[in-house]
Amino acid sequence: MSNEHRALFSGSCSSSESDSEAAIYQAVQRTSTGGPLKKLKREASSKLSLSEARQEANMQNLTTNMQTMAHLLKGNVGTGILAMPYALKSAGLLVGTVGLALVGVIAVHCMHLLLRSCHYHCEEGGYLSMDYAHVVEVSFQTGPPALRKFSNFARHVVNVFLCITQLGFCCVYFVFVSQSIEQVIYPSMDVNDHSHDVIFISIILPFVLALCAVRKLSHLAPFSLFANALTLAGLVIIAIDLFQDLPPTSSRKLYADFRQLPLFFGTAIYAFEGIGVILPLENKMKEPEAFTGWTGILNTGMTIVAVMYIATGFYGYLKYGEAALGSITLNIPNEPLYISVKLIFALAIFISYSLQFYVPMQIMWPSLRERISNERWQLPLEYVFRAFLIMFTFTMAAVIPDLGLFIALVGAASSSTLALIFPPILDMISFYKQKSLLRLLKNLFILIFGLFVFVSGTAVSIKEIINTLFL
């Protein structure tokens, strides 16, 4: 996720805004990582659509609708879909299927809430594009007067959770790749035996360090395309396996112990947490107006994603039942075709590590670089910092090698904050002048649900990790 440049395409805020709020919009002169504000000089009376304004600003490399749809699907289909059978094991066949649909609807609605706040501030403040942290910052700055002093703090909180989420993904990727390779080499080993996990995580560590030494995202693009092709091929083969020798639905529980529901919600939110890519995708569109709407790219793409998640979870749990593991690739047979699938996903996720790692580096390193006065030391110290972050994810993966519990923990502890908690807060703050009891109640429901997932999911995940690995 790159730093999104912001440009003024109208000279003033709407007349409904106070002079102080208009001044606030004009005063925001930094991006979420401290970069400069890019301006586009226009007449104050000029009114352009967002796509027209971007064309006039001569923004380069804008994506078509089909390209955006492809990026949306790629950004939401990863290790999360492989964990769906494990999620349903924590909820039951009926409750899990309905629950996934419910979580999907809420998650996509929250994406729309973020987009709505972004569009409002783009129009009022004259920005061509905004990133997540910038939307939060400006929402607080122009929101209720009592909250405006917390704008800078709120921006930092979002960036912290973005970093935690992405580094959490990196930890999950470490565990996923190491366990996949371990199962290929030792197919008879019990998957719940984690005695050799540190060895295999250590084996892939040098390769991760080498891959993440690539500093420019453009250089990673060919690897990304290759990983996407591998993922698609692997999913097709897994789908073929899922529909073979299915037992009757009566053989599976319809609902599970309610105390396991936080694990289900944590895993589901981990899978549906694509909110971090929504603004960057729309910011790069030639026709951003096509992104939203009932039949827009966002709803269409996320409906496809939700159907894939529900189908994988339903049929995966139906086939493997209580034996479902943190990734369905750990359940498929150790036969030549399926061994190739495990290796395919291991390679694809290994490559994806560098893409997930790029986000926290873009957020954290620029501010650290500014503190280094000697330019000769900036590049060497950047590599040191990269190695430090990689070693952090390596350590966490070595300490918590249970893939399913790690996914639930990341989903509950960090993904829920970005996907469920901040969007309704932004909606309430951005449109606080619009009095609507129904809208307020809806936002409070989502906020309470997000807090429930955050607190209970984190607590249950940590408890299960301690019970499974250390007791």
C-alpha positions in Angstrom: 0.0 0.0 0.0 1.8 3.1 -1.2 1.5 6.6 0.2 -1.5 8.1 -1.5 -1.0 11.6 -2.9 -3.7 14.1 -2.2 -4.6 17.0 -4.4 -7.0 19.9 -4.2 -9.5 19.9 -7.1 -11.9 22.5 -5.7 -11.0 25.7 -4.0 -13.4 25.7 -1.1 -15.6 23.6 1.2 -19.3 23.5 0.8 -21.2 26.4 2.3 -22.7 24.1 5.0 -19.3 23.9 6.6 -18.1 26.5 9.0 -15.1 28.7 8.2 -13.0 26.9 10.9 -13.7 23.5 9.3 -12.8 24.8 5.8 -9.5 26.1 7.3 -8.9 22.7 8.8 -9.2 21.0 5.4 -6.8 23.5 3.9 -4.3 23.1 6.8 -3.8 19.3 6.5 -0.5 19.3 4.7 0.8 15.8 5.2 0.0 12.2 4.3 -0.3 9.5 7.0 3.4 8.9 6.8 4.4 12.6 6.8 4.8 13.2 3.0 4.0 16.4 1.2 0.6 17.3 -0.1 0.4 17.4 -3.9 -1.9 20.2 -5.1 -3.8 20.8 -8.3 -4.6 24.5 -8.9 -8.2 25.0 -10.0 -10.8 27.8 -9.9 -12.8 27.8 -6.7 -16.1 27.5 -8.7 -14.9 24.5 -10.7 -16.9 21.3 -10.2 -15.4 18.1 -11.6 -16.2 14.4 -11.0 -13.4 12.5 -9.3 -12.5 10.7 -12.6 -12.3 14.0 -14.4 -10.2 15.6 -11.7 -7.7 12.7 -11.8 -7.4 12.9 -15.5 -6.7 16.7 -15.3 -4.2 16.0 -12.5 -2.4 13.7 -15.0 -2.4 10.8 -12.6 -0.5 8.0 -14.2 -1.1 4.2 -14.3 -4.8 4.4 -13.5 -6.5 1.0 -13.6 -9.6 -0.1 -15.6 -12.7 -1.6 -13.9 -11.6 -5.2 -14.9 -8.1 -4.6 -13.5 -9.6 -3.3 -10.3 -11.9 -6.3 -10.0 -8.9 -8.6 -10.4 -6.9 -6.7 -7.8 -9.9 -6.8 -5.4 -10.2 -10.6 -5.7 -6.5 -11.1 -5.4 -6.4 -8.9 -2.3 -9.1 -10.8 -0.5 -8.3 -14.5 -1.4 -5.3 -15.8 0.5 -4.6 -17.9 3.5 -8.0 -16.9 4.9 -10.0 -19.1 2.5 -7.9 -22.1 3.4 -8.9 -21.6 7.1 -12.6 -21.6 6.4 -13.2 -25.3 7.3 -11.4 -24.7 10.6 -13.6 -21.7 11.2 -16.8 -23.8 10.8 -15.4 -26.4 13.1 -15.6 -23.7 15.8 -19.2 -22.8 15.0 -20.9 -25.8 13.4 -22.2 -26.4 9.9 -25.4 -24.3 10.1 -24.2 -21.5 12.5 -20.9 -21.2 10.7 -22.4 -20.9 7.2 -24.9 -18.3 8.3 -22.2 -16.6 10.4 -19.9 -16.3 7.5 -22.6 -14.7 5.4 -23.4 -12.3 8.3 -19.7 -11.4 8.8 -19.4 -10.9 5.1 -22.3 -8.5 4.9 -21.1 -6.5 7.9 -17.5 -6.4 6.6 -18.6 -5.1 3.2 -20.9 -2.6 4.8 -18.0 -1.3 6.8 -16.0 -0.9 3.6 -18.8 1.2 2.3 -18.7 3.3 5.5 -15.0 4.0 5.0 -15.6 4.9 1.3 -18.5 7.2 2.2 -16.3 9.1 4.8 -13.5 9.2 2.2 -15.8 10.6 -0.5 -17.3 13.2 1.8 -13.9 14.5 2.9 -12.5 14.4 -0.7 -15.4 16.6 -1.8 -15.3 18.9 1.2 -11.5 19.1 1.4 -10.7 18.9 -2.3 -8.6 15.8 -2.2 -8.1 13.5 -5.2 -7.3 10.5 -3.0 -6.9 9.6 0.7 -5.6 6.6 2.5 -7.1 5.0 5.6 -5.1 6.9 8.2 -5.7 10.2 6.4 -9.5 9.6 6.4 -9.4 9.0 10.1 -7.2 12.1 10.7 -9.4 14.5 8.7 -12.6 12.9 10.1 -11.5 13.7 13.6 -10.2 17.2 12.6 -13.5 18.2 11.1 -15.8 16.2 13.5 -17.2 17.2 16.8 -15.1 19.9 18.4 -14.4 17.9 21.5 -12.7 15.2 19.4 -10.6 17.3 17.1 -7.6 17.3 19.4 -7.4 13.5 19.0 -6.9 13.6 15.2 -3.2 13.0 15.3 -3.5 10.3 17.9 -6.3 8.6 15.9 -4.1 8.6 12.8 -1.2 6.9 14.7 -3.6 4.3 16.1 -4.8 3.3 12.6 -1.2 3.1 11.4 -0.2 1.0 14.4 -3.1 -1.5 13.7 -2.2 -1.6 10.0 1.3 -2.5 10.9 0.2 -5.1 13.5 -2.3 -6.6 11.0 0.3 -6.9 8.2 3.0 -8.2 10.4 0.5 -10.7 11.8 -0.1 -11.9 8.3 3.6 -12.3 7.9 3.8 -14.4 11.1 0.9 -16.6 9.7 2.8 -17.0 6.4 5.9 -18.1 8.2 3.9 -20.8 10.0 2.0 -21.8 6.9 5.0 -22.3 4.7 7.0 -24.1 7.3 4.2 -26.6 8.2 3.5 -27.2 4.5 7.1 -28.1 3.8 7.3 -30.2 7.0 4.2 -32.2 6.0 5.6 -32.9 2.6 9.0 -34.1 4.0 7.4 -36.0 6.9 3.9 -37.0 5.8 3.4 -39.4 8.7 4.1 -36.8 11.4 1.3 -35.7 13.6 0.3 -32.1 12.5 -0.3 -31.3 16.2 3.3 -32.2 17.0 5.2 -28.8 16.9 8.5 -30.1 18.1 10.1 -29.6 14.6 8.4 -26.4 13.7 11.3 -24.1 14.8 13.7 -26.1 12.6 11.6 -25.6 9.4 10.8 -22.0 10.2 14.6 -21.4 10.6 15.2 -23.1 7.2 13.0 -20.7 5.3 14.3 -17.6 7.3 17.3 -16.9 5.0 15.1 -17.0 1.9 12.6 -14.6 3.5 15.4 -12.2 4.4 16.7 -12.3 0.8 13.2 -11.8 -0.7 12.4 -8.8 1.5 15.7 -7.2 0.6 13.8 -6.1 -2.5 12.9 -2.5 -1.7 10.7 -1.4 -4.7 7.2 -2.8 -5.1 7.5 -2.7 -8.9 10.3 -5.2 -8.7 7.9 -7.6 -6.8 5.2 -7.4 -9.4 6.4 -10.4 -11.5 6.6 -12.5 -8.4 3.0 -11.4 -7.4 1.6 -12.5 -10.8 3.3 -15.8 -10.4 2.0 -16.3 -6.9 -1.6 -15.5 -8.1 -1.3 -18.1 -10.9 -0.1 -20.7 -8.3 -2.9 -19.8 -5.9 -5.6 -20.2 -8.6 -4.2 -23.5 -9.7 -4.1 -24.8 -6.1 -7.7 -23.7 -5.4 -9.0 -25.6 -8.4 -7.3 -28.8 -7.3 -8.5 -28.4 -3.7 -12.1 -27.8 -5.0 -11.9 -31.1 -6.9 -10.8 -32.9 -3.7 -13.6 -31.3 -1.6 -16.4 -32.7 -3.8 -15.2 -36.3 -3.6 -16.5 -38.8 -1.1 -18.6 -36.3 0.9 -20.4 -37.7 4.0 -24.1 -36.8 4.7 -24.6 -33.4 6.4 -26.3 -35.2 9.3 -22.8 -36.5 10.3 -21.7 -33.0 11.2 -22.8 -30.8 14.1 -25.0 -27.9 13.2 -23.7 -25.7 16.0 -20.7 -25.9 18.3 -20.0 -24.9 21.9 -20.8 -21.1 22.1 -17.5 -20.7 23.9 -15.7 -21.4 20.6 -17.6 -18.7 18.7 -14.9 -16.1 19.3 -12.4 -18.3 17.5 -14.9 -18.5 14.6 -15.4 -14.8 14.4 -11.7 -14.1 14.7 -10.9 -16.5 11.8 -13.8 -15.1 9.7 -12.7 -11.5 10.2 -9.1 -12.4 9.3 -10.5 -13.7 6.0 -12.8 -10.8 5.3 -10.3 -8.1 6.4 -9.7 -6.6 3.0 -10.6 -3.1 4.0 -6.9 -2.1 3.9 -6.9 -2.4 0.1 -10.2 -0.7 -0.6 -9.0 2.9 -0.7 -5.7 2.2 -2.6 -7.7 0.3 -5.2 -10.3 3.1 -5.7 -7.6 5.7 -5.6 -6.0 4.2 -8.7 -9.2 3.8 -10.8 -9.9 5.6 -14.0 -13.6 5.5 -13.2 -13.8 5.5 -9.4 -17.6 6.1 -9.6 -17.9 2.4 -10.8 -16.4 1.1 -7.5 -19.5 1.6 -5.3 -23.2 1.1 -5.8 -25.4 -2.0 -5.5 -23.8 -3.6 -8.6 -20.5 -1.9 -8.3 -17.1 -3.5 -8.4 -16.9 -3.7 -4.6 -20.2 -5.5 -4.0 -19.8 -7.8 -7.0 -16.2 -8.7 -6.1 -16.9 -9.3 -2.4 -20.0 -11.4 -3.3 -17.7 -13.7 -5.3 -15.3 -13.8 -2.4 -18.0 -14.5 0.1 -19.4 -17.4 -2.0 -15.9 -18.9 -2.3 -15.4 -18.6 1.5 -18.7 -20.1 2.4 -18.4 -23.0 -0.2 -14.9 -23.8 1.0 -15.9 -23.7 4.6 -19.1 -25.7 4.2 -17.7 -28.5 2.0 -14.3 -28.5 3.8 -15.9 -29.0 7.2 -18.5 -31.4 5.8 -15.6 -33.6 4.5 -13.1 -33.4 7.3 -15.3 -32.6 10.3 -13.5 -32.2 13.6 -10.2 -33.1 11.9 -10.2 -29.8 10.0 -7.0 -28.0 10.6 -5.8 -24.4 10.3 -5.3 -24.7 6.6 -7.2 -27.2 4.4 -3.9 -28.0 2.7 -2.9 -29.8 5.8 -5.9 -32.1 5.5 -5.6 -33.1 1.9 -4.0 -36.5 1.1 -0.3 -37.0 0.8 -0.6 -38.1 -2.8 1.6 -36.7 -5.7 -1.2 -34.4 -7.0 -2.0 -33.0 -3.6 1.6 -32.8 -2.5 2.1 -30.5 -5.5 -0.8 -28.4 -4.1 0.9 -28.0 -0.8 4.2 -27.0 -2.5 2.3 -24.6 -4.8 0.6 -22.8 -1.9 3.8 -22.8 0.2 5.6 -21.1 -2.7 2.7 -18.7 -3.4 2.4 -17.6 0.3 6.2 -17.3 0.6 6.2 -14.8 -2.3 3.2 -13.0 -0.8 5.2 -12.4 2.4 7.2 -9.7 0.8 4.0 -7.9 -0.4 2.5 -7.9 3.0 5.8 -6.9 4.5 5.9 -3.8 2.2 3.0 -2.1 4.0 4.6 -1.8 7.5 7.9 -0.8 6.0 6.1 2.1 4.1 4.4 3.2 7.3 7.3 3.0 9.7 10.5 3.6 7.8 10.0 7.1 6.4 9.6 8.6 9.9 12.6 6.7 11.1 14.7 7.7 8.1 14.1 11.4 8.9 15.9 10.9 12.2 19.1 9.7 10.4 21.1 12.9 9.6 23.8 11.1 7.7 22.4 10.0 4.3 25.2 7.4 3.9 23.7 5.4 6.8 20.1 5.5 5.6 20.2 2.6 3.2 22.3 0.2 5.5 20.1 1.0 8.4 17.0 0.4 6.3 18.2 -3.1 5.7 18.9 -3.5 9.4 15.4 -2.4 10.2 13.9 -4.8 7.6 15.9 -7.7 9.1 14.7 -6.7 12.6 11.0 -6.8 11.5 11.5 -10.1 9.8 13.2 -11.6 12.9 10.2 -10.3 14.9 7.7 -12.2 12.7 10.1 -15.2 12.8 10.1 -15.2 16.6 6.3 -14.9 16.9 5.9 -17.8 14.4 8.3 -19.9 16.4 6.6 -19.2 19.7 3.0 -19.7 18.3 3.3 -22.4 15.6 -0.4 -23.4 15.7 -1.7 -22.0 12.4 -5.5 -22.0 13.2 -5.1 -20.3 16.5 -2.6 -17.8 15.1 -5.1 -16.8 12.3 -7.9 -16.4 14.9 -5.6 -14.3 17.1 -4.6 -11.9 14.3 -8.2 -11.6 13.1 -9.5 -10.8 16.6 -6.7 -8.6 17.9 -6.0 -6.4 14.8 -8.2 -7.1 11.8 -11.4 -6.5 13.8 -10.2 -3.0 14.7 -9.7 -1.9 11.1 -12.6 -3.9 9.6 -15.3 -3.4 12.2 -14.5 -0.8 14.9 -13.1 2.2 13.0 -15.6 2.4 10.1 -18.7 3.0 12.2 -16.8 5.5 14.4 -15.7 7.4 11.2 -19.3 7.4 10.0 -20.6 8.8 13.2 -17.9 11.5 13.4 -17.9 12.5 9.7 -21.7 13.0 9.6 -22.3 14.0 13.2 -24.5 16.9 12.0 -26.9 14.6 10.3 -29.3 13.4 13.0 -30.5 9.9 12.3 -31.5 7.5 15.2 -31.6 4.5 12.9 -28.2 5.2 11.5 -26.8 5.8 15.0 -28.2 2.5 16.3 -26.8 0.6 13.3 -23.4 2.0 13.8 -23.5 1.3 17.5 -24.5 -2.3 16.8 -21.5 -2.8 14.5 -19.2 -1.1 16.9 -20.4 -3.3 19.8 -20.0 -6.4 17.6 -16.5 -5.3 16.7 -15.5 -4.8 20.3 -17.0 -8.2 21.2 -14.9 -9.9 18.5 -11.8 -7.9 19.6 -12.1 -8.6 23.3 -13.5 -12.2 23.3 -11.7 -13.4 20.3 -8.3 -12.2 21.6 -8.9 -13.6 25.0 -10.1 -17.0 23.8 -7.3 -17.3 21.2 -4.6 -16.5 23.8 -6.2 -19.0 26.2 -6.3 -21.7 23.6 -2.7 -21.0 22.5 -1.6 -21.3 26.1 -3.6 -24.5 26.6 -2.5 -26.1 23.3 1.2 -25.2 23.3 2.4 -24.6 26.8 0.2 -26.7 29.2 
